[in-house]
Amino acid sequence: MTDQIPSSPTPPESPAPQGPAPQRRPASGLTWGIILIAIGLFALLQQLTHLDVGLYFLPFLALIFLLAGYLSRRYGLIIPGGILAGIGVGSLLIEGPFKYMEDPARGGVFMLTFAGGWLLITLASLLIGRLMLWPLIPAAFIGLTGAALTAGQTGLQILQVYGYLWPVILIVIGLYLVFRRRNA
């Protein structure tokens, strides 16, 4: 009599994947290495020349992120590039040519350039090959706020009405969602 060890059940075979295997991008430190080198060179230039180039740091960083996103075809680098571009250019403008402008209008200029940064994300996504439309939503709201701030007293009155209106709009949308679900 031979003692046979029962064989363990074999797992069912999973079906072979159909079609070509998805291609993965090689994990390369090249993009991040270039970013770090460029930031280091910028900081070193500022220290050696004693120039006040601090206002140019954000636009410079934005350019690095946008170029890195374009060259590596990564959307995740374009998004901070666009945001930094809007903030950086806005800072340059309100500390430069619009320095002596009245406060609400100066803030409006900054908001308009910040909205432009969000628009830049959508435009840069075209270069990568997949259009991203979602950045147009914050661009529209920020841009309309900036336009109202630059419009003077009439724009400020519109913003005041909007300040009271947006919570009501949220409540109406919320009620619609609650009652639509109940009736469905």
C-alpha positions as CSV (number, residue, x, y, z in Angstrom):
1,M,0.0,0.0,0.0
2,T,1.5,3.3,-1.0
3,D,0.6,6.4,0.7
4,Q,-0.1,9.0,-1.8
5,I,-0.1,12.6,-0.8
6,P,-3.0,14.3,-2.2
7,S,-2.0,16.9,-4.7
8,S,-3.0,20.4,-3.9
9,P,-5.6,21.8,-6.2
10,T,-4.3,23.8,-9.0
11,P,-5.5,27.3,-9.3
12,P,-7.6,28.0,-12.4
13,E,-5.6,29.5,-15.1
14,S,-6.3,33.1,-15.8
15,P,-7.0,34.0,-19.4
16,A,-4.1,35.4,-21.3
17,P,-4.3,39.1,-21.9
18,Q,-5.6,40.1,-25.3
19,G,-3.8,42.6,-27.5
20,P,-0.5,44.2,-27.0
21,A,0.7,44.8,-23.5
22,P,0.5,48.4,-22.3
23,Q,3.8,50.2,-22.7
24,R,5.2,51.8,-19.6
25,R,7.4,54.8,-19.7
26,P,10.8,54.2,-18.3
27,A,11.2,55.5,-14.8
28,S,14.0,58.0,-15.5
29,G,15.4,60.6,-13.2
30,L,16.3,62.7,-16.2
31,T,13.3,65.1,-15.9
32,W,13.7,65.6,-12.2
33,G,17.4,65.9,-12.5
34,I,17.1,68.7,-15.0
35,I,14.5,70.5,-12.8
36,L,16.8,70.4,-9.8
37,I,19.9,71.5,-11.8
38,A,17.9,74.5,-13.2
39,I,16.7,75.5,-9.8
40,G,20.2,75.2,-8.4
41,L,21.7,77.3,-11.2
42,F,19.0,80.0,-10.7
43,A,19.7,80.2,-6.9
44,L,23.5,80.2,-7.5
45,L,23.1,83.0,-10.1
46,Q,21.2,85.1,-7.6
47,Q,23.8,84.5,-4.9
48,L,26.8,85.3,-7.1
49,T,25.5,88.3,-8.8
50,H,23.5,89.7,-5.8
51,L,20.7,90.6,-8.2
52,D,17.2,90.8,-6.8
53,V,15.7,88.1,-9.1
54,G,13.3,86.8,-6.5
55,L,10.3,88.0,-8.4
56,Y,11.4,86.0,-11.4
57,F,11.7,82.7,-9.5
58,L,8.1,81.6,-9.9
59,P,7.9,82.3,-13.6
60,F,11.2,80.5,-14.0
61,L,9.9,77.5,-12.1
62,A,6.7,77.6,-14.1
63,L,8.8,77.4,-17.3
64,I,10.8,74.5,-16.0
65,F,7.6,72.5,-15.1
66,L,6.0,73.3,-18.4
67,L,9.0,72.3,-20.4
68,A,9.5,69.1,-18.3
69,G,5.8,68.3,-18.8
70,Y,6.0,68.8,-22.5
71,L,9.2,66.9,-23.0
72,S,8.2,63.9,-20.8
73,R,4.5,64.1,-21.9
74,R,3.3,64.1,-18.3
75,Y,0.2,66.0,-17.5
76,G,1.2,66.1,-13.8
77,L,4.0,68.6,-14.5
78,I,1.9,70.9,-16.7
79,I,-0.6,71.6,-13.9
80,P,1.8,73.1,-11.4
81,G,3.6,74.9,-14.3
82,G,0.4,76.7,-15.3
83,I,-0.5,77.6,-11.7
84,L,3.0,78.9,-11.0
85,A,3.0,80.9,-14.3
86,G,-0.2,82.6,-13.3
87,I,0.9,83.5,-9.8
88,G,4.4,84.4,-10.9
89,V,3.4,86.7,-13.8
90,G,0.7,88.2,-11.6
91,S,3.3,89.0,-8.9
92,L,5.6,90.5,-11.5
93,L,2.9,92.7,-12.9
94,I,1.6,94.1,-9.6
95,E,5.1,94.8,-8.4
96,G,6.1,96.3,-11.7
97,P,4.0,98.2,-14.2
98,F,0.8,98.1,-12.0
99,K,2.5,98.9,-8.7
100,Y,0.8,102.3,-8.3
101,M,-2.7,101.1,-9.4
102,E,-5.5,101.3,-6.8
103,D,-5.9,98.2,-4.7
104,P,-9.1,96.5,-6.1
105,A,-7.9,96.9,-9.6
106,R,-4.4,95.7,-8.7
107,G,-5.9,92.6,-7.2
108,G,-8.0,92.2,-10.4
109,V,-4.8,92.2,-12.5
110,F,-3.4,89.5,-10.3
111,M,-6.6,87.4,-10.6
112,L,-6.7,87.8,-14.4
113,T,-3.1,86.6,-14.7
114,F,-3.8,83.7,-12.3
115,A,-6.8,82.8,-14.5
116,G,-4.5,82.9,-17.4
117,G,-2.3,80.3,-15.7
118,W,-5.2,77.9,-15.5
119,L,-6.0,78.6,-19.2
120,L,-2.4,77.8,-20.0
121,I,-2.8,74.3,-18.5
122,T,-5.5,73.7,-21.1
123,L,-3.4,75.1,-23.9
124,A,-0.3,73.2,-22.9
125,S,-2.3,69.9,-22.7
126,L,-2.9,70.3,-26.4
127,L,0.8,70.0,-27.0
128,I,0.9,66.8,-25.1
129,G,-1.9,65.2,-27.1
130,R,-4.9,65.0,-24.7
131,L,-7.1,68.1,-24.2
132,M,-7.8,68.9,-20.5
133,L,-10.9,71.1,-20.2
134,W,-11.4,71.0,-16.5
135,P,-8.9,73.9,-15.8
136,L,-11.2,76.2,-17.7
137,I,-13.7,76.0,-14.8
138,P,-11.4,77.7,-12.2
139,A,-10.1,79.9,-15.0
140,A,-13.6,81.2,-15.7
141,F,-14.4,81.9,-12.1
142,I,-11.1,83.5,-11.2
143,G,-11.1,85.5,-14.5
144,L,-14.6,86.9,-13.9
145,T,-13.6,87.9,-10.4
146,G,-10.5,89.6,-11.7
147,A,-12.5,91.4,-14.4
148,A,-15.0,92.6,-11.8
149,L,-12.2,93.9,-9.6
150,T,-10.7,95.9,-12.5
151,A,-14.1,97.3,-13.5
152,G,-14.3,99.7,-10.6
153,Q,-17.3,100.4,-8.4
154,T,-19.8,98.6,-10.6
155,G,-17.6,95.4,-10.5
156,L,-17.4,95.6,-6.8
157,Q,-21.2,95.9,-6.5
158,I,-21.5,92.8,-8.8
159,L,-19.1,90.9,-6.5
160,Q,-21.1,91.9,-3.5
161,V,-24.3,90.6,-5.0
162,Y,-22.5,87.4,-6.1
163,G,-21.2,87.0,-2.5
164,Y,-24.8,86.8,-1.3
165,L,-26.0,84.7,-4.3
166,W,-23.6,81.8,-4.4
167,P,-24.7,80.2,-1.1
168,V,-28.3,80.3,-2.3
169,I,-27.3,78.6,-5.5
170,L,-25.5,75.9,-3.6
171,I,-28.7,75.4,-1.5
172,V,-30.9,75.2,-4.5
173,I,-28.6,72.6,-6.2
174,G,-28.5,70.6,-3.0
175,L,-32.3,70.6,-2.6
176,Y,-32.6,69.5,-6.3
177,L,-30.2,66.6,-5.7
178,V,-32.0,65.5,-2.5
179,F,-35.5,65.6,-4.0
180,R,-34.6,64.2,-7.3
181,R,-33.1,61.1,-5.6
182,R,-36.3,60.6,-3.5
183,N,-38.6,60.8,-6.5
184,A,-36.6,58.5,-8.7
